[in-house]
């Protein structure tokens, strides 16, 4: 599916380019010579020298890169005062942190756009139907998403627990639900909660919530969107940290958690979410951007966080770590990260083979 591949490339490219743009802007602000700002990865297709920086478009469309003068070692440095490696700890820290900050801000913007156009969640004292399973008792009785449950057999309902408890006690016998539909009309509906309940479904086959979507006045939406944007960015940041801890714990025990996603999983998620619409895709881009920010902040060699760690060590030791030694450690870190990515990809492909869906996955990708 060409559109799915194109969408995946666009999402990944936006994430990486925003990250690298952060490095680019702050490096120039600190007097560091940015030798090249590249879109995609080499081999180079096109390049144009503008001032002291080469702007290039490259063959592999998976993000971009910034090449700083003297980024890791003094080898080939022709302008010592413009080399990254010779700048102050404060300047180097600012350049490294800029990518993470830009990804975090991108997430805030994505979430703000999502909430500005799709509304914001608001807690209520109503029990609302948010989904109905096809051919379940509720579906057969005509219950629709957005219906509000007022009572069960005359008993007023105010909480999710009250509803679940009453339905659980009524399995196998006819009950009467009084509901309020989206047009504001009340109606009574009869149905029989199932005794034998399918997995991951309830006796009636409904999803319920006490959260409704609120659309504030248009002039308020950007401000409310930004508020929820920051709120969601911090929420997902915390979730990523928890997920990484779970993943690392599993790897230490010699197992790869089943819910971990590598390139194959991320492609599949992007493809499915893109089918739903542009707003869910923007929301996913925000979540993905938070992931990239948090992962890059980890103190692992080759990542921005690993480079932060060397600046901290430099401060504690009172001297610089040998540039060639640091470069070698970052190289080893990159090799380990690539190995981890290969392992995750192998596990994902193996999972697809076991599920019998690899052929379908490849066919849909190549269409």
HELIX and SHEET records of a PDB file:
HELIX    1   1 UNK A    2  UNK A   29  1                                  28    
HELIX    2   2 UNK A   80  UNK A   82  5                                   3    
HELIX    3   3 UNK A   84  UNK A   86  5                                   3    
HELIX    4   4 UNK A   89  UNK A  118  1                                  30    
HELIX    5   5 UNK A  137  UNK A  140  1                                   4    
HELIX    6   6 UNK A  160  UNK A  168  1                                   9    
HELIX    7   7 UNK A  218  UNK A  252  1                                  35    
HELIX    8   8 UNK A  263  UNK A  276  1                                  14    
HELIX    9   9 UNK A  278  UNK A  297  1                                  20    
HELIX   10  10 UNK A  304  UNK A  317  1                                  14    
HELIX   11  11 UNK A  323  UNK A  354  1                                  32    
HELIX   12  12 UNK A  358  UNK A  366  1                                   9    
SHEET    1   A 2 UNK A  34  UNK A  50  0                                        
SHEET    2   A 2 UNK A  53  UNK A  68 -1                                        
SHEET    1   B 4 UNK A 155  UNK A 156  0                                        
SHEET    2   B 4 UNK A 148  UNK A 152 -1                                        
SHEET    3   B 4 UNK A 120  UNK A 132 -1                                        
SHEET    4   B 4 UNK A 206  UNK A 214 -1                                        
SHEET    1   C 4 UNK A 155  UNK A 156  0                                        
SHEET    2   C 4 UNK A 148  UNK A 152 -1                                        
SHEET    3   C 4 UNK A 174  UNK A 180 -1                                        
SHEET    4   C 4 UNK A 186  UNK A 192 -1                                        
END                                                                             
